[in-house]
Amino acid sequence: MRIPGKRVRRLRWIHSDRFAVAVEVEMVIPPDDPSEPRLESETDALLRDDVQEHAQRGDVESLKRRGRVYEVEVVA
């Protein structure tokens, strides 16, 4: 179900122990509470179930299709 309101593009960051991924997503500013943009449930599920899972597994190629990928550098 789509939330009514103005649609804007924003960056959301997904983190794992090895990667950070900047994903541009569509968010909604609802007319009844314009204090901050909100994610629709489908977008939230995509970030949580798809991008987060690929980051946990280290699937860099899949992550690159979703956004900018940064790998954590381990300094010994």
N, C-alpha and C positions, 0 to 999 in steps of 0.2 A: 504494500500500500504506500503510495507516494504522499509525503507530507506537503501540504500547500505552503507556498512561500517563495521568496526569492532564492534562486540557486546561485551558489558561488563555488569557485574552485579553491581548495586549500591543500597544503601539504600535511600529511599525517606520517608520523614516524613509527616504524615497527622495529623492535629490537629483539635480538637473541644474544646468546653469549658470544657469538663470533661476528654477527652482522648487524648493521643498522640500515634500514631501507626507507627512503623518502618516497612516498607514494602520493601522487596528486589525486584527490578525490573530490566528488561533488558533495557539497553540504547544503543544507537548507536553513534559511533564516525565517522562522515561522512568524507570521504577522501578529500573533497573540503574545509572543515573547521574543522580541528581537534582540535580547541581550547578548546572544552568541549563536553562531551557526551550529546546527546539529547534524549528525550522521543519520541517514535512514537505516533501517534495520538490515536491508540487503547489503549495503556498503560496509556496515560494521561486521557482518558475517563474513564478507569477502576478506576483509583485513585480518580478522581473527582466524578464520578457518583455512584460508588459502595462503596468504602472504606469511603469516606467522608460522604456519607449518613448514613452508618451504625454507624459511629462515632457520628454523630449528634443525632441519635436515641438511642445510648447507647447499641447497639447490640454487646455485648462483645464476644459472641460465634462466630459470623461471623467474627469479627475483628481478633480473635485468629487464624482463618484459613488463614488469609492473612499475618499476621506478628506478631511482638511483640507488646503487648498492655501495655500502662502505663496509670494509672488513676491519675488524679490530686488530690492531697490531699488538702482539704480545711481546713485551720487553722483559728479558730475563735479567 
